[in-house]
Amino acid sequence: MQLLNPKNYSRVFCDEETQGLVLKTIDFFETKGLARIKADDQAMVWYEDFLAFIKEEKVFAHFLTPAAYSSSGGRWDMWRISEFNEVLAFYGLCYWYAWQVTILGLGPIWMGENEEVKRRAAKLLDGGGVFAFGLSERTHGADLYSTEMTLEPQPGGGYLARGSKYYIGNGNCAALVSTFGKIAGSGEYVFFVVDPRHEKYHCVKKIDTSGVRQAYVAEYRLDDYPVGEGDILSRGEHAWNSSLNTINVGKFELGCASIGIATHCFYEALNHAAARNLYGRQVTDFPHVRKLLVESYVRLIAMKLVAYRSADYLRVAGDDDRRYLLFNPIVKMKVTGQGEKVVALLHEIIAAKGFEQDTYFEMAIRDIGMLPKLEGTEHVNMALIIKFVRNYFFDPQPYEEVGQMSRPADDGYLFRQKTGKLASVRFPDYRLAYRGVDSPNVKVFAEQVALFRSLLITAPPSREQAANIDYMLAAGELFTLAVYAQLVLENARLYAVDGDIVEQIFTFLVKDFSAQALRMIIGQENSPAQEEIFRQMLRKPVADDEGWRRVWEVVYGHRDRYVMNE
């Protein structure tokens, strides 16, 4: 598992067209250069040049058109979609945002029943169109139950749409906007498409944000916008499920974007420190700087291992294997949170330089914090994650081992996902991931997880604790770390990640687990039995100075490997 390096791009796809489009995208940004990207960011310039490039090369059409609707070999392939997320965010989250909200806008279309709109969407993609997802509202946010957008049935047939949507990316220029609402009178949920060029569609304003400055985050209003049956994508339970299933796909993309941002920051911080001399010493000779760089690097590698392993499970999903419903929110919550952590560590190194307007870092500081807050807060995703605890630890089911899912195929199940019945989602024994791993800190971490499992058996949350959302969310952090570690180990094996790097990853996982156990002790009311087990979880990682030094040599070896064109 290697860091993305656009100057020496090494990811090999199964088809030459995808490889060529990724390289053309890299060339677009490197030709534009950092100075121009930063100038556009500071001036909040709408990225016409990027959209022109997308149109000319048919990039979104290639990546986001399911095979059944593509006339040019397109497919919806989460393997390559994941990589493209990372590439776009590496250069700027605003560019990624145009792609992300297009994915969200297409979700209800590909999941819907309207074949004519699907063919229309494919044609619009082929013509360079982007899409938007009209779900949230100013008053209610993403509370679907309270949506005020309505379709008023008309005597002669059809409907008039009335209402507004808020915080809608691409709301100024989308080829189509998938809009969620209710049918007046019956209250039946409905998804329908609207065209921003219609006179009854009003783009009220651009919502300026501290991050993704170039993007257009819109408020739009529909004033008696005429909607025919040919504009309706889904109704009732299908419409409701389309909203949730679209978010299931969209939230995963956030983790890959966080990896792209943190990777660019890593190069910039390392290059700055390695070229700087203070008090007669190179900055990278200071022990604390080396420790910060090693921790940043191994946390970043772990983020990639988790996100791309989760993509494997997305690709094998079916009604009988919905493990992705646990792994996706972990990518959304934990990988994006780790992205914030990595950028914060790197900021300790680059220091005041990171605030200078000509750096990528200055932009990243603003953007990286957005990702944990999009597509549901960390708390919302944690509340979902803890629903899987029982089956994960106590009701294992055998599955065929999932390999690296790089095959070129259309991931059609994502558009017909089974919803609900989370209690039916099963997992193999989590301990299988630890087989054959002879690593001191992996063993320490496995012992910590075993203690957590033991707590759930011998001293589970009381009725009062289970009803206390703060308590359950805090305990859920320990469960999240257990799943995170499983995905790290599985993908480290598939990518043959060096054992020293795995050991250093688990050095910080042991520390993180201990820190969260300590928070349970000092921040929550526990029974004596619970407190005793939490205290047993407080473990120091095993020191491995020689291995740490070898990883440092790997980290320092990235010096000047990537510098963005000015």
For each residue, the residues with C-beta under 8 A, 3 or more apart:
1: 301 304 305 308 491 492 495 497
2: 5 10
3: 263 266 300 301 304 558
4: 9 11 86 87 90 259 260 263
5: 2 8 9 10 561 562
6: 9 26 29 30 87 90 562
7: 561 562 563
8: 5 561 562
9: 4 5 6 22 23 26
10: 2 5
11: 4 22 83
12: 19
13: 16 18 19 22 79 80 83 406 408
14: 18 406 407 408
15: 18 19 73 408
16: 13 19 20
17: 20 21 62 73
18: 13 14 15 21 22 62 63 80
19: 12 13 15 16 22 23
20: 16 17 23 24
21: 17 18 24 25 57 59 62 63
22: 9 11 13 18 19 25 26 83 84 87
23: 9 19 20 26 27
24: 20 21 27 28 57 59
25: 21 22 28 29 53 57 59 84 87 88
26: 6 9 22 23 29 30 87
27: 23 24 30 31
28: 24 25 31 32 50 53
29: 6 25 26 32 37 91 95
30: 6 26 27 33 564 565
31: 27 28 565
32: 28 29 36 37 49
33: 30 36 37 564 565 566
34: 37 38 358 360 564 565 566
35: 38 39 358 566
36: 32 33 39 40
37: 29 32 33 34 40 41 91 92
38: 34 35 41 42 357 358 359 360 362 363
39: 35 36 42 43 45
40: 36 37 43 45 47 214
41: 37 38 44 45 92 94 213 214 363
42: 38 39 213 357
43: 39 40
44: 41 208 213 214
45: 39 40 41 214
46: 214 216
47: 40 50 51 94 95 98 214 215
48: 51 52
49: 32 52 53
50: 28 47 53 54 95 98
51: 47 48 54 55 98 128 130 173
52: 48 49 55 56 128
53: 25 28 49 50 56 57 59
54: 50 51 57 58 59 60 98 128 130
55: 51 52 58 127 128
56: 52 53 128
57: 21 24 25 53 54
58: 54 55 61 62 72 125 126 128
59: 21 24 25 53 54 62 63
60: 54 63 64 99 102 125 128 129 130
61: 58 64 65 70 72 74 122 125 126 128
62: 17 18 21 58 59 65 72 73 74
63: 18 21 59 60 74 76 77 80 81 84
64: 60 61 74 76 81 102 103 106 125
65: 61 62 69 70 74 75 76 122 125 126
66: 69 70 74 75 76 110 410 412 415
67: 70 74 75 76 410
68: 410 412
69: 65 66 74 118 119 121 122
70: 61 65 66 67 73 74 75 122
71: 122 126
72: 58 61 62 126
73: 15 17 62 70
74: 61 62 63 64 65 66 67 69 70
75: 65 66 67 70 408 409 410
76: 63 64 65 66 67 81 110 410 411 412 414 415
77: 63 80 81 408 409 410 411
78: 81 82 252 311 314 315 411 414
79: 13 82 83 311 315 405 406 407
80: 13 18 63 77 83 84
81: 63 64 76 77 78 84 85 103 253
82: 78 79 85 86 252 253 256 307 308 311
83: 11 13 22 79 80 86 87 256
84: 22 25 63 80 81 87 88 99
85: 81 82 88 89 96 99 100 253 256 257 260
86: 4 82 83 89 90 256 257 259 260 263
87: 4 6 22 25 26 83 84 90 91 260
88: 25 84 85 91 92 95 96 99 257 260
89: 85 86 92 93 95 96 256 257 258 259 260 261
90: 4 6 86 87 260 261 263 264
91: 29 37 87 88 95 260 264
92: 37 41 88 89 95 96 214 363 367
93: 89 96 97 211 212 257 261 363 367 370 371
94: 41 47 97 98 212 213 214 215
95: 29 47 50 88 89 91 92 98 99
96: 85 88 89 92 93 99 100 257 260
97: 93 94 100 101 169 212 215
98: 47 50 51 54 94 95 101 102 130 169 170 215
99: 60 84 85 88 95 96 102 103
100: 85 96 97 103 104 169 250 253 254 257
101: 97 98 104 105 130 131 132 133 168 169 170
102: 60 64 98 99 105 106 130 131 132 170
103: 64 81 99 100 106 107 249 250 253
104: 100 101 107 131 132 133 135 178 246 247 250
105: 101 102 108 109 130 131 132 133 170 174 176 177 178
106: 64 102 103 109 110 121 125 131 178
107: 103 104 110 111 133 178 242 245 246 249 250 415
108: 105 111 112 133 178 180 191 233 234 239 242 243 246
109: 105 106 112 114 117 118 121 131 176 178 193 233
110: 66 76 106 107 118 121 415
111: 107 108 233 234 241 242 245 246 415 416 417
112: 108 109 117 118 191 233 234 238 242
113: 233 234 238
114: 109 117 118 230 231 232 233 234
115: 118 119
116: 119 120 230
117: 109 112 114 120 121 176 193 230 231 233
118: 69 109 110 112 114 115 121 122
119: 69 115 116 122 123
120: 116 117 123 124 176
121: 69 106 109 110 117 118 124 125 131 175 176
122: 61 65 69 70 71 118 119 125 126
123: 119 120 126 127
124: 120 121 127 129 131 175 176
125: 58 60 61 64 65 106 121 122 128 129 175
126: 58 61 65 71 72 122 123
127: 55 123 124 175
128: 51 52 54 55 56 58 60 61 125
129: 60 124 125 174 175 176
130: 51 54 60 98 101 102 105 170 173 174 175
131: 101 102 104 105 106 109 121 124 170 174 175 176 177 178
132: 101 102 104 105 168 169 170 171 174 176 177 178 196 218
133: 101 104 105 107 108 168 169 177 178 246 250
134: 149 165 168 171 177 178 179 180 194 220
135: 104 142 144 165 180 243
136: 140 141 142 165 166 167 168
137: 140 141 146 147 148 149 163 164 165 166
138: 164 166 167 219
139: 146 148
140: 136 137 143 146 147 148
141: 136 137
142: 135 136 376
143: 140 146 147
144: 135 147 180 189 240 243
145:
146: 137 139 140 143
147: 137 140 143 144 163 180 181 182
148: 137 139 140 163 164
149: 134 137 161 162 163 164 165 179 180 181 182 222
150: 161 162 163 181 182 183 184
151: 159 160 161 181 182 183 184 190 192 227
152: 159 160 161 162 184
153: 158 159 183 184 185
154: 157 158 159 160
155:
156:
157: 154 228 229
158: 153 154 226 227 228 229
159: 151 152 153 154 183 226 227 228
160: 151 152 154 224 225 226 227
161: 149 150 151 152 179 181 192 194 200 222 224 225 226 227
162: 149 150 152 222 223 224 225
163: 137 147 148 149 150 181 221 222
164: 137 138 148 149 204 219 220 221 222
165: 134 135 136 137 149 168 171 179 219 220 221
166: 136 137 138 207 219
167: 136 138 207 217 219
168: 101 132 133 134 136 165 171 177 217 218 219 220
169: 97 98 100 101 132 133 215 216 217 218
170: 98 101 102 105 130 131 132 173 174 177 216 218
171: 132 134 165 168 174 177 196 203 216 217 218 219 220
172: 196 203 206 216 218
173: 51 130 170 196 216
174: 105 129 130 131 132 170 171 177 196
175: 121 124 125 127 129 130 131 195
176: 105 109 117 120 121 124 129 131 132 193 194 195
177: 105 131 132 133 134 168 170 171 174 193 194 195 196 201 220
178: 104 105 106 107 108 109 131 132 133 134 191 192 193 233
179: 134 149 161 165 191 192 193 194 222
180: 108 134 135 144 147 149 189 190 191 239 243
181: 147 149 150 151 161 163 189 190 192
182: 147 149 150 151 186 187 188 189 190
183: 150 151 153 159 186 187 188 190 235
184: 150 151 152 153
185: 153
186: 182 183
187: 182 183
188: 182 183 235 236
189: 144 180 181 182 235 236 237 239 240
190: 151 180 181 182 183 232 234 235 236 239
191: 108 112 178 179 180 232 233 234 235 239 242 243
192: 151 161 178 179 181 227 231 232 233
193: 109 117 176 177 178 179 231 233
194: 134 161 176 177 179 198 201 222 225 227 231
195: 175 176 177 198 201
196: 132 171 172 173 174 177 201 203 220
197: 201
198: 194 195 201 225
199:
200: 161 222 223 224 225 226
201: 177 194 195 196 197 198 220 221 222 225
202: 220 221 222 223
203: 171 172 196 218 219 220
204: 164 218 219 220 221
205: 218 219
206: 172 216 217 218
207: 166 167 217 218 219
208: 44 213 217
209: 212 213 215 217 370
210: 213 366
211: 93 366 367 369 370
212: 93 94 97 209 215 217 367 370
213: 41 42 44 94 208 209 210
214: 40 41 44 45 46 47 92 94
215: 47 94 97 98 169 209 212
216: 46 169 170 171 172 173 206
217: 167 168 169 171 206 207 208 209 212
218: 132 168 169 170 171 172 203 204 205 206 207
219: 138 164 165 166 167 168 171 203 204 205 207
220: 134 164 165 168 171 177 196 201 202 203 204
221: 163 164 165 201 202 204
222: 149 161 162 163 164 179 194 200 201 202 225
223: 162 200 202
224: 160 161 162 200
225: 160 161 162 194 198 200 201 222
226: 158 159 160 161 200
227: 151 158 159 160 161 192 194 231 232
228: 157 158 159 231 232
229: 157 158 232
230: 114 116 117
231: 114 117 192 193 194 227 228
232: 114 190 191 192 227 228 229 235
233: 108 109 111 112 113 114 117 178 191 192 193 239 242
234: 108 111 112 113 114 190 191 238 239 242
235: 183 188 189 190 191 232 238 239
236: 188 189 190 239 240
237: 189 240 241
238: 112 113 234 235 241 242
239: 108 180 189 190 191 233 234 235 236 242 243
240: 144 189 236 237 243 244
241: 111 237 238 244 245 417 419
242: 107 108 111 112 191 233 234 238 239 245 246
243: 108 135 144 180 191 239 240 246 247
244: 240 241 247 248 419
245: 107 111 241 242 248 249 414 415 417 419
246: 104 107 108 111 133 242 243 249 250
247: 104 243 244 250 251 375 376
248: 244 245 251 252 324 325 328 414 417
249: 103 107 245 246 252 253 314 414
250: 100 103 104 107 133 246 247 253 254 375
251: 247 248 254 328 329 331 332 374 375 376 381
252: 78 82 248 249 255 256 307 310 311 314 328 331 332
253: 81 82 85 100 103 249 250 256 257
254: 100 250 251 257 258 331 332 335 336 371 372 374 375
255: 252 258 259 303 306 307 310 331 332 335 336 339 371
256: 82 83 85 86 89 252 253 259 260 307
257: 85 86 88 89 93 96 100 253 254 260 261 371
258: 89 254 255 261 262 303 335 336 338 339 340 368 371
259: 4 86 89 255 256 262 263 300 303 304 307 335 339
260: 4 85 86 87 88 89 90 91 96 256 257 263 264
261: 89 90 93 257 258 264 265 339 343 364 367 368
262: 258 259 265 266 296 300 303 339 342 343 346 364 368
263: 3 4 86 90 259 260 266 267 300
264: 90 91 260 261 267 268 360 364 564
265: 261 262 268 269 342 343 346 350 360 361 364
266: 3 262 263 269 270 296 297 300 342 346 558
267: 263 264 270 271 558 561 562 563
268: 264 265 271 272 346 350 359 360 361
269: 265 266 272 273 293 296 346 347 349 350 354 361
270: 266 267 273 274 284 293 349 555 556 558 559
271: 267 268 274 275 559 560 563
272: 268 269 275 276 349 350 353
273: 269 270 276 283 284 289 293 349 350
274: 270 271 282 283 284 556 559 560
275: 271 272
276: 272 273 282 283
277: 280 281 282 283
278: 281 283
279:
280: 277
281: 277 278 285 286
282: 274 276 277 285
283: 273 274 276 277 278 286 289 349
284: 270 273 274 289 290 293 556 559
285: 281 282 289 290
286: 281 283 289 290
287: 290 291
288: 291 292
289: 273 283 284 285 286 292 293 349
290: 284 285 286 287 293 294 552 555
291: 287 288 294 295
292: 288 289 295 296 345 346 348 349
293: 269 270 273 284 289 290 296 297 346 349 552 555 556
294: 290 291 297 298 504 548 551 552 555
295: 291 292 298 299 345 504 508
296: 262 266 269 292 293 299 300 342 345 346
297: 266 293 294 300 301 551 554 555 558
298: 294 295 301 302 501 504 505 507 508 551
299: 295 296 302 303 338 341 342 345 505 508
300: 3 259 262 263 266 296 297 303 304 342
301: 1 3 297 298 304 305 497 501 505
302: 298 299 305 306 338 484 488 505 509
303: 255 258 259 262 299 300 306 307 335 338 339 342
304: 1 3 259 300 301 307 308
305: 1 301 302 308 309 487 488 491 492 495 497
306: 255 302 303 309 310 330 331 334 335 484 487 488 491
307: 82 252 255 256 259 303 304 310 311 331 335
308: 1 82 304 305 311 312 491
309: 305 306 312 313 327 487 488 490 491 494
310: 252 255 306 307 313 314 324 327 328 330 331 487
311: 78 79 82 252 307 308 314 315 405
312: 308 309 315 316 402 403 404 405 491
313: 309 310 316 317 321 323 324 327 402
314: 78 249 252 310 311 317 324 327 328 411 414
315: 78 79 311 312 405 409 411
316: 312 313 321 402 405
317: 313 314 321 322 323 324 411 413 414 417
318: 321 322 413
319: 322 418
320:
321: 313 316 317 318 399
322: 317 318 319 325 417 418 424 425
323: 313 317 326 327 425 427
324: 248 310 313 314 317 327 328
325: 248 322 328 329 384 388 422 425
326: 323 329 330 385 388 392 425 427 483
327: 309 310 313 314 323 324 330 331 483 487
328: 248 251 252 310 314 324 325 331 332
329: 251 325 326 332 333 376 381 382 384 385
330: 306 310 326 327 333 334 335 381 385 480 483 484 487
331: 251 252 254 255 306 307 310 327 328 334 335 336
332: 251 252 254 255 328 329 335 336 372 375 376 381
333: 329 330 336 337 372 378 381 382 385 480
334: 306 330 331 337 338 480 484
335: 254 255 258 259 303 306 307 330 331 332 338 339
336: 254 255 258 331 332 333 339 340 371 372
337: 333 334 340 341 372 378
338: 258 299 302 303 334 335 341 342
339: 255 258 259 261 262 303 335 336 342 343 368 371
340: 258 336 337 343 344 368 369 371 372
341: 299 337 338 344 345
342: 262 265 266 296 299 300 303 338 339 345 346
343: 261 262 265 339 340 346 347 364 365 368
344: 340 341 347 348
345: 292 295 296 299 341 342 348 349
346: 262 265 266 268 269 292 293 296 342 343 349 350 354 361
347: 269 343 344 350 351 354 361 365
348: 292 344 345 351
349: 269 270 272 273 283 289 292 293 345 346
350: 265 268 269 272 273 346 347 353 354 359 361
351: 347 348 354
352: 355 356
353: 272 350 356 359 361
354: 269 346 347 350 351 359 361 362 365
355: 352 362 365
356: 352 353 359 362
357: 38 42 362
358: 34 35 38 362
359: 38 268 350 353 354 356 362 363
360: 34 38 264 265 268 363 364 564
361: 265 268 269 346 347 350 353 354 364 365
362: 38 354 355 356 357 358 359 365 366
363: 38 41 92 93 359 360 366 367
364: 261 262 264 265 343 360 361 367 368
365: 343 347 354 355 361 362 368 369
366: 210 211 362 363 369 370
367: 92 93 211 212 261 363 364 370 371
368: 258 261 262 339 340 343 364 365 371
369: 211 340 365 366 372 373
370: 93 209 211 212 366 367 373 374
371: 93 254 255 257 258 336 339 340 367 368 374
372: 254 332 333 336 337 340 369 377 378
373: 369 370 377
374: 251 254 370 371
375: 247 250 251 254 332
376: 142 247 251 329 332 380 381
377: 372 373 380 381
378: 333 337 372 381 382
379: 382 383 473
380: 376 377 383 384
381: 251 329 330 332 333 376 377 378 384 385
382: 329 333 378 379 385 386 473 476 477 480
383: 379 380 386 387 469 472 473 476
384: 325 329 380 381 387
385: 326 329 330 333 381 382 388 476 479 480 483
386: 382 383 389 472 473 475 476 479
387: 383 384 422 423
388: 325 326 385 391 392 422 425 427
389: 386 392 393 456 476 479
390: 393 394 395 423
391: 388 394 395 423 425 426 427
392: 326 388 389 427 430 479 482 483
393: 389 390 430 453 456
394: 390 391 456
395: 390 391 426
396: 426 427 428 429 430
397: 426 427 428
398: 428
399: 321 402 427 428
400:
401:
402: 312 313 316 399 405
403: 312 494
404: 312 494 495
405: 79 311 312 315 316 402
406: 13 14 79
407: 14 79
408: 13 14 15 75 77
409: 75 77 315
410: 66 67 68 75 76 77
411: 76 77 78 314 315 317 414
412: 66 68 76 415 416
413: 317 318 416 417
414: 76 78 245 248 249 314 317 411 417
415: 66 76 107 110 111 245 412
416: 111 412 413
417: 111 241 245 248 317 322 413 414
418: 319 322 421
419: 241 244 245
420:
421: 418 424 425
422: 325 387 388 425
423: 387 390 391
424: 322 421
425: 322 323 325 326 388 391 421 422
426: 391 395 396 397
427: 323 326 388 391 392 396 397 399 430
428: 396 397 398 399 432
429: 396 432
430: 392 393 396 427 433 449 482 483 486
431: 434 435 446
432: 428 429 435
433: 430 485 486 489 490
434: 431 437 442 446 489
435: 431 432
436:
437: 434 442 443 489 502
438:
439: 442 443 499 502 503 506
440: 443 444 503 542 544
441: 444 445 503 506 507 509 510 541 542 544
442: 434 437 439 445 446 489 502 503 506
443: 437 439 440 446 447
444: 440 441 447 448 506 510 539 541 542
445: 441 442 448 449 485 506 509 510 513
446: 431 434 442 443 449 450
447: 443 444 450 451 539
448: 444 445 451 452 510 513 514 517 537 539
449: 430 445 446 452 453 481 482 485 513
450: 446 447 453 454
451: 447 448 454 455 533 536 537
452: 448 449 455 456 478 479 482 533 537
453: 393 449 450 456 457
454: 450 451 457 458 533
455: 451 452 458 459 460 530 533 534
456: 389 393 394 452 453 460
457: 453 454 460
458: 454 455 529 533
459: 455 527 529 530 533
460: 455 456 457
461: 465 466 471 472 475
462: 465 466 527
463: 466 467
464: 467 468
465: 461 462 468 471 472 525
466: 461 462 463 471 472
467: 463 464
468: 464 465 471 472
469: 383 472 473
470: 473 474 524
471: 461 465 466 468 474 475 524 525
472: 383 386 461 465 466 468 469 475 476
473: 379 382 383 386 469 470 476 477
474: 470 471 477 516 519 520 523 524
475: 386 461 471 472 478 479 520
476: 382 383 385 386 389 472 473 479 480
477: 382 473 474 480 481 516 519
478: 452 475 481 482 513 516 517 520 537
479: 385 386 389 392 452 475 476 482 483
480: 330 333 334 382 385 476 477 483 484
481: 449 477 478 484 485 509 512 513 516
482: 392 430 449 452 478 479 485 486
483: 326 327 330 385 392 430 479 480 486 487
484: 302 306 330 334 480 481 487 488 509
485: 433 445 449 481 482 488 489 506 509
486: 430 433 482 483 489 490
487: 305 306 309 310 327 330 483 484 490 491
488: 302 305 306 309 484 485 491 492 502 505 509
489: 433 434 437 442 485 486 492 493 502
490: 309 433 486 487 493 494
491: 1 305 306 308 309 312 487 488 494 495 497
492: 1 305 488 489 495 496 497 501 502 505
493: 489 490 496 497
494: 309 403 404 490 491
495: 1 305 404 491 492
496: 492 493
497: 1 301 305 491 492 493 501 502
498: 501 502 554
499: 439 502 503 547
500: 503 504 544 547 548 550 551 554
501: 298 301 492 497 498 504 505 551 554
502: 437 439 442 488 489 492 497 498 499 505 506
503: 439 440 441 442 499 500 506 507 544 547
504: 294 295 298 500 501 507 508 544 547 548 551
505: 298 299 301 302 488 492 501 502 508 509
506: 439 441 442 444 445 485 502 503 509 510 541
507: 298 441 503 504 510 511 541 542 544
508: 295 298 299 504 505 511 512 541
509: 302 441 445 481 484 485 488 505 506 512 513
510: 441 444 445 448 506 507 513 514 539 540 541
511: 507 508 514 515 541
512: 481 508 509 515 516
513: 445 448 449 478 481 509 510 516 517 537 539
514: 448 510 511 517 518 537 538 539 540
515: 511 512 518 519
516: 474 477 478 481 512 513 519 520
517: 448 478 513 514 520 521 534 535 537 538
518: 514 515 521 522 534 538
519: 474 477 515 516 522 523 524
520: 474 475 478 516 517 523 524 526 530 534
521: 517 518 524 526 531 534 535
522: 518 519
523: 474 519 520
524: 470 471 474 519 520 521
525: 465 471
526: 520 521 530 531 534
527: 459 462 530 531
528: 531 532
529: 458 459 532 533
530: 455 459 520 526 527 533 534
531: 521 526 527 528 534 535
532: 528 529 535 536
533: 451 452 454 455 458 459 529 530 536 537
534: 455 517 518 520 521 526 530 531 537 538
535: 517 521 531 532 538
536: 451 532 533
537: 448 451 452 478 513 514 517 533 534
538: 514 517 518 534 535
539: 444 447 448 510 513 514
540: 510 514
541: 441 444 506 507 508 510 511
542: 440 441 444 507
543:
544: 440 441 500 503 504 507 547 548
545: 548 549
546: 549 550
547: 499 500 503 504 544 550 551
548: 294 500 504 544 545 551 552
549: 545 546 552 553
550: 500 546 547 553 554
551: 294 297 298 500 501 504 547 548 554 555
552: 290 293 294 548 549 555 556
553: 549 550 556 557
554: 297 498 500 501 550 551 557 558
555: 270 290 293 294 297 551 552 558
556: 270 274 284 293 552 553 559
557: 553 554 561
558: 3 266 267 270 297 554 555 561 562
559: 270 271 274 284 556
560: 271 274 563
561: 5 7 8 267 557 558
562: 5 6 7 8 267 558
563: 7 267 271 560
564: 30 33 34 264 360
565: 30 31 33 34
566: 33 34 35
